Amino acid sequence: MSVAPTTISRTEREPTPARNGERRVVVVGAGPAGLASAAELGRRGIRAVVLEQATGVGWSWRGRYDLLRLNSSRPFSKLPGARFKRGAGLFPSRDEMVSYLEDYAVRHHLEVRLGTRLERIDRGHTGWLLRTSRGDISADQVIVASGYAHTPFVPDWPGRDRFQGRLLHSAAYRNAGSVGEGDVLVVGAGCSGMEIANELARDGARRVRLSVRTPPNMIVRSPIGPLFARAILKLPPARADRLMNAIRRKEIGDLTEYGLPQPEEGVFSRLRRLGVAPAIVDKETIQAIKNRRIEIVAGVESFDRTAVKLVDGTGIEVDSVVAATGYRCGLEPMVGHLDALDRRGVPRALHGEAAAPGLRFVGYVPRPAQIGYIGGEAKRAATEIAQELSG
Ligand SMILES: Cc1cc2nc3c(=O)[nH]c(=O)nc-3n(C[C@H](O)[C@H](O)[C@H](O)COP(=O)(O)OP(=O)(O)OC[C@H]3O[C@@H](n4cnc5c(N)ncnc54)[C@H](O)[C@@H]3O)c2cc1C
């Protein structure tokens, strides 16, 4: 069950008009990054209007699968100025995350304009013109926080449209019941793919195969994982990788015979080169791989009416395919014309600094324990905006 959308106390259908002489600051997106940005602006005496396309804050979290728990522990998953409620799990559940974000918005008196989708940002006479589903809004300062994991991405596999079984992205997966009891192929060995494969193997599917194109770096979920990651991120990547490899050998062991050899490129080198975070997994999932309840198979090459052809030439008959194949930022329609994105469609100015005068992006650095990291980006963006507005 997903959590029902609620309306928060200061949520308004129309934004409060900018007071005389006041410069308008607009934040796009009421997820962790947008809410933290607005709260940090508020802490510096700047009122911001938050535009949210959906009917509740924390919308991305409401739609995620039922068993999702954060892979970063509670102390490292909070936003500036608010802890999780007493009683929340050490790795908060999806619903605990949603209620945390709702409380956060209320506690910081944020003005969230729900049901307002930003379509595009253009340069205005003095600042920015935001084209929204409810009309144009001008702003002197804009923070875009519409999410790194914005648009579910499914590769354009040849024959995909002919497949008569069920094909869904992990963003549409809710629980084992979503795919029935047949043979399931999960594609992609990131956090979601591993977790979903394990749930299916445990709770329903007749046979679960996990299709892996590039063997993932893996880290066992641990309460102090984010603290350790922060410390180790300060080391040169090659040294940090060697340390992580040693930890993997000790905690996970050698999974080569099951189809998951340790990748040559380590956790931090891959993170730096491609922005790909490691898969954070539970020991139970590792055990399911070792018991072959999750069978590792090669990457997907193409689809047929009832079968999937793998890159090693094997063809497998499956009833359902869950594509845990990641997301795209989906920023092109909004800001693609402003020369602010790199070739992958990711903002070039990544850490809360200005991409253009008065335009910033928060929440686009994928890394373990991203939520905790977002707070720092939001603080930087808010501090710079405060300086610019006062200057
Ligand atoms: C399955 C999954 C699990 C994750 N688990 C963890 C974890 O355990 N720990 C961790 O630290 N990180 C985790 N992350 C990574 C990241 O921290 C989260 O994705 C987090 O929600 C990012 O926050 P955000 O505010 O940047 O984006 P989002 O939470 O995606 O929020 C973006 C908001 O912007 C809104 N929006 C989008 N486009 C528009 C538009 N055009 N106009 C108006 N509003 C718009 C959306 O509706 C949404 O409410 C996870 C990511 C995924 C995909």
The ligand as an SDF file (V2000), in Angstrom:
LIG
                    3D

 53 58  0  0  0  0  0  0  0  0999 V2000
   14.6560    3.2310   -5.2330 C   0  0  0  0  0  0  0  0  0  0  0  0
   15.5760    4.2520   -4.6330 C   0  0  0  0  0  0  0  0  0  0  0  0
   16.0240    4.0890   -3.3240 C   0  0  0  0  0  0  0  0  0  0  0  0
   16.8820    5.0290   -2.7420 C   0  0  0  0  0  0  0  0  0  0  0  0
   17.3060    4.8180   -1.4620 N   0  0  0  0  0  0  0  0  0  0  0  0
   18.1350    5.7200   -0.8920 C   0  0  0  0  0  0  0  0  0  0  0  0
   18.5850    5.5190    0.4590 C   0  0  0  0  0  0  0  0  0  0  0  0
   18.2840    4.5220    1.0850 O   0  0  0  0  0  0  0  0  0  0  0  0
   19.4010    6.4530    1.0020 N   0  0  0  0  0  0  0  0  0  0  0  0
   19.8030    7.5730    0.3130 C   0  0  0  0  0  0  0  0  0  0  0  0
   20.5200    8.4050    0.8720 O   0  0  0  0  0  0  0  0  0  0  0  0
   19.3990    7.7680   -0.9620 N   0  0  0  0  0  0  0  0  0  0  0  0
   18.5800    6.8710   -1.5780 C   0  0  0  0  0  0  0  0  0  0  0  0
   18.1740    7.0660   -2.8760 N   0  0  0  0  0  0  0  0  0  0  0  0
   18.7420    8.1890   -3.6580 C   0  0  0  0  0  0  0  0  0  0  0  0
   18.1400    9.5820   -3.3590 C   0  0  0  0  0  0  0  0  0  0  0  0
   18.5350    9.9810   -2.0660 O   0  0  0  0  0  0  0  0  0  0  0  0
   16.6320    9.6560   -3.4340 C   0  0  0  0  0  0  0  0  0  0  0  0
   16.2500    9.4080   -4.7750 O   0  0  0  0  0  0  0  0  0  0  0  0
   16.0650   11.0090   -2.9700 C   0  0  0  0  0  0  0  0  0  0  0  0
   14.6620   10.9420   -2.9710 O   0  0  0  0  0  0  0  0  0  0  0  0
   16.5380   12.1650   -3.8390 C   0  0  0  0  0  0  0  0  0  0  0  0
   15.8650   13.3250   -3.4440 O   0  0  0  0  0  0  0  0  0  0  0  0
   15.4870   14.4820   -4.4720 P   0  0  0  0  0  0  0  0  0  0  0  0
   14.7080   15.4910   -3.7200 O   0  0  0  0  0  0  0  0  0  0  0  0
   16.7220   14.9110   -5.1740 O   0  0  0  0  0  0  0  0  0  0  0  0
   14.6000   13.7690   -5.5710 O   0  0  0  0  0  0  0  0  0  0  0  0
   13.1200   13.1670   -5.4370 P   0  0  0  0  0  0  0  0  0  0  0  0
   12.9260   12.5020   -4.1250 O   0  0  0  0  0  0  0  0  0  0  0  0
   12.9220   12.3520   -6.6600 O   0  0  0  0  0  0  0  0  0  0  0  0
   12.1670   14.4350   -5.4580 O   0  0  0  0  0  0  0  0  0  0  0  0
   11.9700   15.1970   -6.6250 C   0  0  0  0  0  0  0  0  0  0  0  0
   10.6040   15.8660   -6.5330 C   0  0  0  0  0  0  0  0  0  0  0  0
   10.4670   16.7550   -7.6250 O   0  0  0  0  0  0  0  0  0  0  0  0
    9.1890   16.6100   -8.1960 C   0  0  0  0  0  0  0  0  0  0  0  0
    9.2930   17.0270   -9.5950 N   0  0  0  0  0  0  0  0  0  0  0  0
    9.9580   16.3860  -10.5860 C   0  0  0  0  0  0  0  0  0  0  0  0
    9.8590   17.0650  -11.7390 N   0  0  0  0  0  0  0  0  0  0  0  0
    9.1020   18.1580  -11.4830 C   0  0  0  0  0  0  0  0  0  0  0  0
    8.6370   19.2430  -12.2800 C   0  0  0  0  0  0  0  0  0  0  0  0
    8.9260   19.3280  -13.5800 N   0  0  0  0  0  0  0  0  0  0  0  0
    7.8910   20.2030  -11.6790 N   0  0  0  0  0  0  0  0  0  0  0  0
    7.5810   20.1200  -10.3630 C   0  0  0  0  0  0  0  0  0  0  0  0
    7.9770   19.1050   -9.5730 N   0  0  0  0  0  0  0  0  0  0  0  0
    8.7430   18.1500  -10.1140 C   0  0  0  0  0  0  0  0  0  0  0  0
    8.8620   15.1420   -8.0080 C   0  0  0  0  0  0  0  0  0  0  0  0
    7.4590   14.8850   -8.0780 O   0  0  0  0  0  0  0  0  0  0  0  0
    9.4470   14.8690   -6.6290 C   0  0  0  0  0  0  0  0  0  0  0  0
    8.5300   15.1130   -5.6040 O   0  0  0  0  0  0  0  0  0  0  0  0
   17.3140    6.1710   -3.4810 C   0  0  0  0  0  0  0  0  0  0  0  0
   16.8580    6.3170   -4.8030 C   0  0  0  0  0  0  0  0  0  0  0  0
   16.0090    5.3840   -5.3710 C   0  0  0  0  0  0  0  0  0  0  0  0
   15.5480    5.5820   -6.8010 C   0  0  0  0  0  0  0  0  0  0  0  0
  1  2  1  0
  2  3  1  0
  2 52  2  0
  3  4  2  0
  4  5  1  0
  4 50  1  0
  5  6  2  0
  6  7  1  0
  6 13  1  0
  7  8  2  0
  7  9  1  0
  9 10  1  0
 10 11  2  0
 10 12  1  0
 12 13  2  0
 13 14  1  0
 14 15  1  0
 14 50  1  0
 15 16  1  0
 16 17  1  0
 16 18  1  0
 18 19  1  0
 18 20  1  0
 20 21  1  0
 20 22  1  0
 22 23  1  0
 23 24  1  0
 24 25  2  0
 24 26  1  0
 24 27  1  0
 27 28  1  0
 28 29  2  0
 28 30  1  0
 28 31  1  0
 31 32  1  0
 32 33  1  0
 33 34  1  0
 33 48  1  0
 34 35  1  0
 35 36  1  0
 35 46  1  0
 36 37  1  0
 36 45  1  0
 37 38  2  0
 38 39  1  0
 39 40  1  0
 39 45  2  0
 40 41  1  0
 40 42  2  0
 42 43  1  0
 43 44  2  0
 44 45  1  0
 46 47  1  0
 46 48  1  0
 48 49  1  0
 50 51  2  0
 51 52  1  0
 52 53  1  0
M  END
$$$$
